[in-house]
Amino acid sequence: MMIIRRVARSIAAALPAFCIFAIAPSDYAVAASSDAVIVNRGVVELETGRSNELSVQMAEEIADIIDDGVTRRVVPVVGKGPLRNLADLKYLRGLDLAIVPADALDQVREQRLMPGIEASLSYIAKLYNEEFHLLARRDIAKFSDLSGQTVNVDVQNSSTALTATRLFQLLNVQVKLATDEQPVALEKLRSGKIAALAVIAAKPSPFLQNLKAGGSLHLLMLPLPQAIMGAYAPSQLTSSDYPDLVQPDRPVDTIAVGRVLMAADLRGVPERYRNISNFVDALFTRFEDLRSEGHHPKWQEVNIAAEVSGWGRHPAAQQWLQRNAQVANAASPDALRALFSRFVDERRQASGGGPMSAAEKDTLFQQFRAWQHGQAQ
C-alpha cells in the first residue's frame, strides 16, 4: 500500500509537466501564427545591386524612413547584378522591388532579352546617378588608345561590367575585357599588366578618392558623341573629387548612369500590391527626410517626378504625384542650386565651352532666382 501511495504521488507531481508538454505545441502554433502575421504585415522585398554598391546603402536608408514596426517594413536583398535583378523582378516569387541601372532597362528592351518585360514591370521613381570612372596608366592619353588593350570591368554581371561593355561598343573601341575584383585589378594596373580599370560609383568614390597615384595613373576623358548622349547624362570629374588624379584646371568629361526603382507586376496579388502602394505613399511623403543630414548626399539630386523613357510608372506613384504636384515639383534651395550647377556644366560641355567657375555659376544662379521670382509674380 505504501508503494502504491508513493507511485501516485510521483504521478501527481509529474502531471503538471506532462500537461505543459501536451498543451505546448498547440499554444506555440497559435503564437507562431500570430507572430507570422505581425512579421509579414506590410512587407516589401527590395533587391539592390551587389554588396559593394551604393544601392545597398540607399535601400537601407529607404527602409529607415519607411519601417514603422507595425504596418510597413522594407527587407533589402542583395542582388547579383542588373540583368539578374530584372529577371528576378519578373520571375522570382516574393520579390516586389529592385534598384537597377537605367542602361540595363535600355539593354533588355533594345535587345529583347526578356520579351514583354515592359508590360510586366513599372517604375516608381528615377533615383540618383552614378559616374563612370576610367582609371588608366599615364601612357594611355586618350580613350582610343585603349584599342586592343586589356581593361578591367569589375566582376561578371556587375553594373560596371554592363555599362563599360556597352560604352566600348557604342564608341566602337575593341578592348580585351577582364573581370577581376577591383583591388586585384588595381594592383595589375600599377604593375602594367592591364591598361585601365572601369568603376561605376557615385563621385567621389572611396575606392579612388584617396588613391595616391604618384603621377603614374590618371582618370581618362570619355568622348561624348550623340550615340552616348542619347543613352547617358554628361558629367565631369574634378580635382575636388580626386585631387591626385585630376588636374585643377582640367576636369574630366564622363557620363552618369541613373538608378531606377522598379516594381514587379502584382496586380493579381492584392495584399502585395497594397503593400507596394503603402510603400510608395510613405516614400514620397517622407522623401525630404532622405535629404536631411546623415543621409547620402546623392539624395540631393533626386527628383521623384522625373520620368523614365519607355517605361510606365506604377499607378500608386502616378496617383501620388497627381495628388501632390506642387510638393513633387518643389525643390529645396540647395537641391535647386545643385541642379542648376549641373545644368550649366552639361550645357557648356555639350556646346564645347570651357567650365564655369563656382563664383560665375553662383552669380548666374542668383540672376536666375531673381528672374524666377519675377515670373511668379
Secondary structure, 3 states (H helix, E strand, C coil): CHHHHHHHHHHHHHHHHHHHHHHHHHHHHHHHHHHHHHHHCCEEEEEECCCCCHHHHHHHHHHHHHCCCCCCEEEEEECCCHHHHHHHHHHCCCCCEEEEEHHHHHHHHHCCCCCCHHHHEEEEEEEEEEEEEEEEECCCCCHHHHCCCEEECCCCCCHHHHHHHHHHHHCCCCCEEECCCHHHHHHHHHCCCCCEEEEEECCCCHHHHCCCCCCCEEECCCCCCHHHHCCCEEEEECCCCCCCCCCCCCCEEEEEEEEEEEEECCCCCHHHHHHHHHHHHHHHHCHHHHCCCCCCHHHHHCCCCCCCCCCCECHHHHHHHHHCHHHHHCCCHHHHHHHHHHHHHHHHHHCCCCCCCHHHHHHHHHHHHHHHHHHHC
